[in-house]
């Protein structure tokens, strides 16, 4: 296992569970602000890739209608953020 490889330290089932939990939390937060949720439709299909260092975690958040989807990082993300 290479510590510099994003997500390598986390077992696959745990990655999926963590992604679903984050997605649920983000969408619940959006549901509290219908105006923001409605404005997301203008960004439909766009995504951002997040790469957090220490521990190495990488993921993509994609706008799907008025909801956010969390998934594995992709090379075609419109914006990449590393911190």
LINHUVEN-V836278 format. One record per residue. RES is the residue in one small letter. PHI is phi in radians with two decimals (* if undefined). NEAR is the number of other C-alpha atoms within 12 Angstrom. D_CENTER is the distance of its C-alpha to the mean C-alpha in whole Angstrom. Layout:
((RES/PHI/NEAR/D_CENTER) (RES/PHI/NEAR/D_CENTER))
This chain:
((x/*/10/23) (x/-1.73/11/22) (x/-1.14/14/21) (x/-1.41/16/19) (x/-1.45/17/17) (x/-0.99/24/14) (x/1.23/30/13) (x/-1.14/17/17) (x/-1.36/19/18) (x/-1.81/21/16) (x/-1.04/13/17) (x/-0.90/14/16) (x/-1.06/12/16) (x/-1.22/14/15) (x/-1.06/22/11) (x/-1.12/19/11) (x/-1.11/16/13) (x/-1.13/22/10) (x/-1.11/27/7) (x/-1.15/21/10) (x/-1.13/18/11) (x/-1.12/21/8) (x/-1.06/25/7) (x/-1.09/18/11) (x/-1.12/18/11) (x/-1.10/23/9) (x/-1.24/27/11) (x/-1.14/17/14) (x/-1.08/16/14) (x/-1.12/21/14) (x/-1.13/18/17) (x/-1.36/13/19) (x/-2.30/15/19) (x/-1.01/16/20) (x/-1.11/12/21) (x/-1.14/19/17) (x/-1.05/24/16) (x/-1.16/19/19) (x/-1.17/17/18) (x/-1.11/24/15) (x/-1.03/19/17) (x/-1.19/15/18) (x/-1.79/21/15) (x/-0.90/20/14) (x/1.56/21/13) (x/-1.45/25/12) (x/-2.57/29/8) (x/-2.29/29/7) (x/-1.80/28/7) (x/-1.91/28/7) (x/-2.29/25/10) (x/-1.77/20/12) (x/-1.78/17/15) (x/1.27/15/17) (x/-1.38/17/16) (x/-1.23/20/14) (x/-2.30/28/11) (x/-2.29/33/8) (x/-2.74/34/5) (x/-2.11/32/4) (x/-2.07/34/3) (x/-2.07/32/7) (x/-1.44/30/10) (x/-2.21/22/12) (x/1.03/19/15) (x/-1.89/26/15) (x/-2.17/31/12) (x/-1.90/34/8) (x/-2.01/30/6) (x/-1.86/31/4) (x/-2.71/29/6) (x/-1.18/27/8) (x/-1.13/27/8) (x/-2.22/21/11) (x/-1.31/15/14) (x/-1.66/15/14) (x/-1.10/21/11) (x/-1.25/19/13) (x/-2.42/19/12) (x/-2.12/21/11) (x/-2.15/19/11) (x/-2.18/17/13) (x/-2.56/13/14))
